[in-house]
Amino acid sequence: MWRVLRSSVTLPPVPPVGEVLRRYPDTGEPLACEPLTKGLLNHGYRVSTTRGSYFLKHHLDKHHLDDSSGDHATIVRQHRATQQLHSLGVPVAPPLTDTHGHTVTVIDGQRYALHRWVDGLHRDGTQLTTAQSRRLGSLLGAVHMGLEQVMEADPPPPARGESPSPDPADTFTLIDDLLAAARGMGPRDAFDELAVHRLVERRALLEQHAHRRPPTPGGSARGWVHGDFHPLNLLYRGADPVAIVDWDRLDVQPRAEEAVRAAAIFFVRPDGELALEKVRAYARAYRRSAGANAAEMAAAVHRVWWERLNDFWILRWRYRFHDRRADPQFPAVSALAVWWTREYEAVGEAFTG
């Protein structure tokens, strides 16, 4: 009899593991299924069988942060991209193919994919040396160039044009709504007090810098990107990256902006500062690998800075969706927007120098 391993954390429902495995050759009989608690989107499980360990992914239809649909064709495109990147030597974990040659299993209207389990650890920028930061930049550049090659014959999603930069008028309205929610919590805890402080502080910063809203288009070359490149989506074994995972947001976007967003997540310190020496090494390697010039990076830095100044996704999750999984990220993320505004020139130089 196989086991479902659970903890005290609220976990997703048990997937039909036995039925999934029967559709894949030589995967063995299920022994245990352990829901994974890291990561914020979709449901993932470690499945142990008589033949080894696997990662089972349940592709959900919708997420808090966007209206992207986990439709069949989109998932298949993601799978095909990872298979082709793997053939180019990019460290990914492509899905297995079932007995009918498919990578998506549909059971009761739900979509699942099975991958071989990859042993590895997540490492943020504090755990990376300068040399490893340089390698990280080269890796992301290789991903962008690899996607340009393997997606050449794949029709891009319907053209949406470049998204306009956030309008501060809309942000002021959101700040007022979130302030009312945070102040209305009873009893308020330390998180709510910090939220109120940061919201008031951010409103003052936006009033001061509203004239610096970036134009559209932003000046960065568009191309296929991973879409969610951050520490929880990259596995290391020792010093070496062994698998880039979670390709759900594969899309056509400004590539340099993905590079800047990734750095702002990897290299942020708990106090909200960026480790600029590591950022510099990472950015130089990315520019060489992806062929991005300094002007393109500067435009991306400005747009991502503005994006961060107007963004309150963690507070929206907490106060609108009553979802607190991202709360631990808020202190550093909210401090980063303030610090980045103060050190704007130094941050720009780190990405372009």
Backbone hydrogen bonds, N-H to C=O, Kabsch-Sander energy under -0.5 kcal/mol:
donor,donor_aa,acceptor,acceptor_aa,energy
3,R,31,L,-3.0
5,L,3,R,-0.6
5,L,33,C,-2.1
6,R,4,V,-0.5
17,V,15,P,-2.3
20,V,16,P,-2.3
21,L,17,V,-2.8
22,R,18,G,-1.8
23,R,20,V,-1.7
24,Y,21,L,-2.0
27,T,24,Y,-0.9
31,L,48,S,-3.7
32,A,48,S,-1.7
33,C,3,R,-2.0
34,E,46,R,-2.7
36,L,44,G,-2.7
43,H,58,H,-1.7
45,Y,56,L,-1.9
46,R,34,E,-2.8
47,V,45,Y,-0.7
47,V,54,Y,-2.9
48,S,32,A,-2.5
48,S,46,R,-0.5
49,T,52,G,-3.2
50,T,29,E,-1.6
51,R,27,T,-0.7
52,G,49,T,-0.8
54,Y,47,V,-2.6
55,F,115,H,-3.0
56,L,45,Y,-2.6
56,L,54,Y,-0.6
57,K,55,F,-0.5
57,K,113,A,-2.8
58,H,43,H,-3.0
59,H,57,K,-0.7
59,H,111,R,-2.2
60,L,58,H,-0.8
63,H,66,D,-0.8
70,G,61,D,-0.8
71,D,69,S,-1.4
75,I,71,D,-2.1
76,V,72,H,-2.5
77,R,73,A,-2.1
78,Q,74,T,-2.1
79,H,75,I,-2.5
80,R,76,V,-2.7
81,A,77,R,-2.2
82,T,78,Q,-2.1
83,Q,79,H,-2.3
84,Q,80,R,-2.1
85,L,81,A,-2.5
86,H,82,T,-2.4
87,S,83,Q,-1.4
88,L,84,Q,-0.8
88,L,85,L,-0.7
89,G,86,H,-1.3
90,V,85,L,-2.2
92,V,90,V,-1.1
93,A,244,I,-0.7
96,L,114,L,-3.4
98,D,102,H,-3.2
99,T,23,R,-2.5
101,G,98,D,-2.1
105,T,112,Y,-3.1
106,V,104,V,-0.5
107,I,105,T,-0.6
107,I,110,Q,-2.6
110,Q,107,I,-2.1
111,R,59,H,-0.7
112,Y,105,T,-2.8
113,A,57,K,-2.0
115,H,55,F,-2.7
116,R,94,P,-0.5
117,W,53,S,-1.8
119,D,117,W,-0.6
121,L,236,Y,-3.0
125,G,266,F,-2.4
127,Q,124,D,-1.7
128,L,125,G,-1.2
133,S,129,T,-2.2
134,R,130,T,-2.1
135,R,131,A,-2.0
136,L,132,Q,-1.9
137,G,133,S,-1.9
138,S,134,R,-2.1
139,L,135,R,-2.4
140,L,136,L,-2.3
141,G,137,G,-2.1
142,A,138,S,-2.3
143,V,139,L,-2.2
144,H,140,L,-2.3
145,M,141,G,-2.5
146,G,142,A,-2.7
147,L,143,V,-2.8
148,E,144,H,-1.9
149,Q,145,M,-1.4
150,V,146,G,-2.8
151,M,147,L,-2.5
152,E,149,Q,-0.8
154,D,151,M,-1.1
170,D,167,D,-0.8
171,T,167,D,-1.7
172,F,168,P,-2.6
173,T,169,A,-1.5
174,L,170,D,-2.2
175,I,171,T,-3.0
176,D,172,F,-2.1
177,D,173,T,-2.1
178,L,174,L,-2.8
179,L,175,I,-2.8
180,A,176,D,-2.1
181,A,177,D,-1.9
182,A,178,L,-3.0
183,R,179,L,-2.8
184,G,180,A,-1.3
185,M,182,A,-0.9
193,E,189,D,-2.0
194,L,190,A,-2.3
195,A,191,F,-2.7
196,V,192,D,-2.4
197,H,193,E,-2.2
198,R,194,L,-2.8
199,L,195,A,-2.5
200,V,196,V,-2.3
201,E,197,H,-2.3
202,R,198,R,-2.8
203,R,199,L,-2.1
204,A,200,V,-1.7
205,L,201,E,-1.9
206,L,202,R,-2.7
207,E,203,R,-2.1
208,Q,204,A,-1.6
209,H,205,L,-2.0
210,A,206,L,-1.1
212,R,209,H,-2.4
213,R,210,A,-1.2
223,G,253,Q,-2.5
225,V,251,D,-2.8
230,H,228,D,-0.9
233,N,230,H,-2.2
234,L,231,P,-1.4
235,L,243,A,-2.8
236,Y,121,L,-3.1
237,R,240,D,-2.8
240,D,237,R,-1.6
242,V,235,L,-3.0
243,A,235,L,-1.3
244,I,91,P,-2.1
245,V,233,N,-2.3
245,V,243,A,-0.6
250,L,247,W,-1.7
251,D,225,V,-1.6
253,Q,223,G,-2.6
253,Q,251,D,-0.7
255,R,221,A,-2.5
258,E,254,P,-1.1
259,A,255,R,-1.7
260,V,256,A,-2.0
261,R,257,E,-2.8
262,A,258,E,-2.6
263,A,259,A,-1.8
264,A,260,V,-2.2
265,I,261,R,-0.9
265,I,262,A,-0.9
266,F,262,A,-3.1
267,F,263,A,-2.6
268,V,265,I,-0.6
269,R,273,E,-3.5
272,G,269,R,-2.5
275,A,267,F,-2.2
276,L,274,L,-1.6
279,V,275,A,-2.2
280,R,276,L,-2.7
281,A,277,E,-1.9
282,Y,278,K,-2.6
283,A,279,V,-3.2
284,R,280,R,-2.3
285,A,281,A,-1.8
286,Y,282,Y,-2.5
287,R,283,A,-2.7
288,R,284,R,-2.0
289,S,285,A,-2.4
290,A,286,Y,-3.0
291,G,287,R,-1.5
292,A,287,R,-0.8
297,M,293,N,-2.0
298,A,294,A,-2.7
299,A,295,A,-2.2
300,A,296,E,-1.9
301,V,297,M,-2.8
302,H,298,A,-2.1
303,R,299,A,-2.1
304,V,300,A,-2.7
305,W,301,V,-2.5
306,W,302,H,-2.3
307,E,303,R,-2.3
308,R,304,V,-2.6
309,L,305,W,-2.2
310,N,306,W,-1.3
311,D,308,R,-0.8
316,R,312,F,-2.2
317,W,313,W,-2.4
318,R,314,I,-2.0
319,Y,315,L,-2.9
320,R,316,R,-2.2
321,F,316,R,-1.2
321,F,317,W,-0.6
323,D,317,W,-2.8
324,R,322,H,-0.6
327,D,324,R,-1.3
329,Q,326,A,-1.8
330,F,326,A,-0.5
330,F,327,D,-1.8
333,V,329,Q,-2.3
334,S,330,F,-3.0
335,A,331,P,-1.6
336,L,332,A,-2.1
337,A,333,V,-1.3
338,V,334,S,-0.9
339,W,335,A,-2.6
340,W,336,L,-3.3
341,T,337,A,-1.5
342,R,338,V,-1.8
343,E,339,W,-2.5
344,Y,341,T,-0.9
347,V,343,E,-2.4
348,G,344,Y,-2.4
349,E,345,E,-2.3
350,A,346,A,-1.8
351,F,347,V,-1.5
352,T,348,G,-1.3
353,G,349,E,-2.9
